[in-house]
Amino acid sequence: MEQKEPTVVDGLNISDHVLEIRHQGYSIVEDFLDGQAVADLKNAFNTQVPITEMRAIGTDTGRTWRAHNLLAKTRAADYLFLDPRLRAIVDGVIGKRSQVNVTTLFNVLPGETRQFLHQDDGLWPIPRPHPPFLCNALIALDDFDEQNGATHIVPYSHLWHDRSIDQSVATVQVSMKAGTMLLWEGAMWHAGGANVSADRERMGFFLSHGVWYLRPQEIQLLSIPPDVARQMPKLLQRLIGYHRFGLGVDGRDPIDVLNDGVVVSPDARSAAQWRAQYDSQRP
């Protein structure tokens, strides 16, 4: 059998990363962002976007700051969702019909505790095993290491369908330099680590994609005002929910409706008008 040529996008072997995610549950892309891009995202978090405390998934210190609903708050990260390398990996893991699920800039401060191990696809009550329907990406904006709480993962756990999550299971902490991207399948067990450093923060950018037919965790069509969505590139509009699958809006492309506000097809007429037309065409 002839071996298929690997898919390469902007010098990155996409096929290798997709196969790693399918096999072991995760993959790492080094140098995904350069130093300037990292600095720009950190500046956006620190100066542009409203943030909240997170007290969830086993943590209650309030020492994690998060900027959820990021696409409604800043344009600083739009280009990342359109990056052809990320798009190709997401397509390879969950298929071409995907949408944005979660967008979060976060900062884990000294004193934060470790999260509970969890599966991000556990929010949808779909019996396992099931096809992968989440592909997550985490871009380090600071160096991640064991001291400042590098992410814990459990390799191959995305294939475990016969057990409940065991908080005592052995994990691997993913140390990575700023600009590196960690990707994983939504069923893999993982957790944010404890930041036990004296004065080092751990900032990252989390972006999650899901298949288009499931309701996303963040309701992008509601959380992003239409006047903000109109500023986005067309592909990003598709990714936040204005995708053209099924009937659209009364048969119209949702992006056309976003731009003109017409929710009733211009071709729609009353039954009386249709009957009159039919009657006039009878021999």
N, C-alpha and C positions, 0 to 999 in steps of 0.2 A: 504494500500500500504506500502510495506517495505521501511523504510527510508534508503537512501543511506549513507554509512559511509563517513565522511569527509575525504578529502585528506590532509594528514599531511606530510610535508617534513622538515627534520632536526628540528623537534619540532614545526614548524610553521603551523597553521591551514590555509592551502591555500584556502579551500572552503569558509571560513568566509571572507577573504579579497576579493576574487573574487565576492562574493555576495554583499559586501559593495560597490565595484566599480560599479557594475551593478545597484544597488539601488540608492545610493546617489551621485555617480560619482567619489568618491575617497576613499582611505583607507590609514591608517598609520601603518607602521611596525616599532616599537620601537627597538632600539639596533640592527639594521640590521648589522652595522659595529662596531667593537670594537675600542678602542682608538688608537691602533697601526695602524690599517688600515686607520683610518681617518688621522693620522699624515703622513703616507706614501703618500696618495693622495695629501695632502696639500703641501708636499715637492715637489712632481712632478710638481704641478702647479707653484710653486715659482722658481723652478730651472731647469726643463727639457723642458718645452713646450713653443714654441712661442705663444704669445697672441696678441689680438687685442682689440680695444675699440668697444663697441657696442653703436650705436645711432639709436635706432629703437623702434617700438611699443610704441611711445609716449614719449620716453626719448631722450634728446639731450645734456646731460651734459658730456658724455664721462666718467662717473664715474663707469661704469661697464666694467670690463675686462673679455674677453672670450677666451678660447682656444677651438675653433671648430676643427672638423676633428681630434679628439683626437687619434683615433686608428692609424693614420699615424705618430703620434708624440712621443708616449710613449707606453711602454708595461705595465705600472704601473696599468692599470685598466682592463686588459684583463679578469682577473678572475671574475670580477663582472658580466660581460655579461654571464658567464657560471654558475653563482651561481644557484644551483638547486631550491632555493626558488623563485628567480626572474623569472627563466624560467617557473616554474609551474604557477605563477600568470599571466604572459604574455600569456601563452597557454590558461589559463582559460578565459581571457578577449577577446582575438582576435583570438584564435585558434593556432594550432601547427605550421602552415606554416607562420612564421613571419620572419622579417629581421630588422636589425638595421636601424633606420631612422635618428637619430641625436645623436651625442656624444659631450658633452660640459662640460668642467670645467669652472666655472665662479666665479668672485668675485665682489660683490656689495660694493662699497666704500661709506664712509660717504659723504652725499651731493647728492647722486643719488635720482632721483624722481621716483614716482610710474609709472609703465607701464599702458597702456590701457588694459582693460579687452579684452581678445581675446580667440578664439578657435583654437587649433593647427591643427585640421582636416579641417579648413576652406581653406587650401591651395589647396585642391582637389575639383574641381567643381562637387561634387556629391550631388544630391538633398537629402534633409532630409525629413523624417527620413531615416536613412540607418544603416546597422549593424555597430557596433564599429570596426574601423580599425586602431586605434592608442591606444597604452597603454604607458603612460609616467611614468617615475620614477625620483624623485628628492631626492638625498641623502644629508642631511645637513652635512657639514664639519666644520661649526661653529654652535653655538647655534643660532637658528632663533627665533626672537621675534618681537614685534611691533616696537621697537626702531630701530633695524637695518634692517627692511624691510621684515619681514616674508611674504611668498607668500599669496596673496589674492585668495580665491576660492569662487565660488557660488555653494553651494551644490544643487544637482538635476537639475542644468541647462543643463546637457547633455541630458535631456529628453525634453527640450523646443525646439520645431521645428516650432513654430508659431510666432516667434518674432526675431527682430534684437537685437544685443547686446546693452544693456543700460548701459552706464558708471556710472549712478547714482544708480544702484541697490545695495542693501546691500550685503556686503561680509563678509567672515570669514577669519581672518588671522591665519595661521597655525604655531603656536609656537612649536618648537621641538628642542630637544637636538641634539648635534652633534652625527652622527651615525644613526639617525632616517631616514627612507625612507618614502616619500609621493608618492603614486601612484594615477593616475587619468586617466579616459577615455578621449580620444582626443577631445570630443565634449564639455567638461566642461569648462565654463568660468573661467578664472583665470588671474592673473597678478602678476608680481614681485612688492614688496612693496617699499616704499620710505625709504631710510636709513637716518633717522633723528638723529642718534646717533652722538656724538662728535668724537669718535675715534674707533669705532668697525666695522670691516669688516664683510661681510656675504658671505662666500664661500660655494659653492655647486657643486654637480656633477649631471648633467642632462643627462639621457639616455632614448631615445625614440625608441619604436619598432612599426613597421607597418606591415600590411599584405604583403605577398611576391609579390602579383600581382600589387601593386601600386608602382610607381617610388618614391624612398625615397627622402627626402628633401636634404640630403647630398648624392651625388653620390659616394657611397663607392668604386665601381669598378674602378672609375677614380681617386678618391682622395687618395686611399691607393695604393702605388706602388706595383706591383706584388712581388718584392723581400721582401717587408715587409709582405705582406699577406701570403707568404710561411712560415713565422716564426710562424704563429698562429696555435692554435689547430684546428682540423678539424671542430668542431662545430662552432667555431667563424668564420671560413672561410665560412661556410654555411650562417651564420647570416649576413655577409657583402655582400652577393649577389651571392656567388658561390653555389647556391642551385640547387639541381637536380630535377627540375620540368620541364615538357614539353620535348623539344627536346635537351636541353643542348647545346653543341657545336658540331654540325654535328653528333648528336647522342651520343656524349661522355660526361662523367661526367665532369663538369666544373673544379673540383679540379684536375682531371687528366691533363686537359689542362693547368691549372695554373702551374703544376709541370713540364710538358714536352714541353709545347709550341706548341703542334701539334693541329692545328685548323681544319685540314681535316682528316676525319676518315681514318685509315689505310685500311679499307675495301672498300674505294671508288675506282672505276675504271672508265675508259672512256666507253662511250656507245659502241664503237667498240669492246672493250674487253668483255663486257657483251654479246654482240651479238654473238661473236665468241664462248663464253662458251655455250650459248643456242643452237647454231647451232651444236656444237659438241655433245650435249646431245640428239639430235633428233634421233629417231629410223631410 
